[in-house]
């Protein structure tokens, strides 16, 4: 890795006590008790662009320049999608019953100080957990019905979900709540992109199994949306 890594314990917490109203913590991938965490820069909590201006300027961008992104930009996007915004663990996007079924995966192909590969975002530690090495952007594009422009993005975010976290409380109705939550998180990414002078588009057309395989998703998680991110090309 090109960035310092910190060996940390990733524990499965049991819902209960004061934290019960805010959902359960996520389980370690593949049952691992510890993983290599890549710490991200702290997110900025204020910026130069007013919210109204970001809403007005938001557009779907499908053409990117080859410019690399940096870890500070990556940090902002992940925080916007699912970052912790409250001392008790509440996040940037609303979640039914604070069950937080979403997982955010990052496919890096041109990010400064970060090796190409697939990573999972850990909101509690605000860091990245390596899932698999190598540039997977072409595989993601192929899974997305061969939309080649996706592979041009230096960074691809994929929103996935463990539906059981929400349906366990709300039954099958919970699936609808998860889709709502995905929309909230995706819009946060859109607005963050506009505020940073970058662009993205939410892609929903893909073969679920192929995308899950490309990312190495656990069997209990399903992909819901792809968000390629980069510098807009004129």
Secondary structure, 3 states (H helix, E strand, C coil): CCCCCEEEECCCCCCCHHHHHHCCCCCCHHHCCEEEEEECCCCCCCCCCCHHHHHHHCCECCCECCCCECHHHHHHHHHHHHCECCCCCCECCCCHHHCCCEEEEEEECCECCECCEEEEEECCCCEEEEEEECCCHHHHHHHCCCCHHHHHCCEEEEEEECCHHHHHHHCCHHHHHHHHHHHHHHHHHHHHHHHCCCEEEEECCCCHHHHHHHHCCCCCCEEEEEEEEECECC
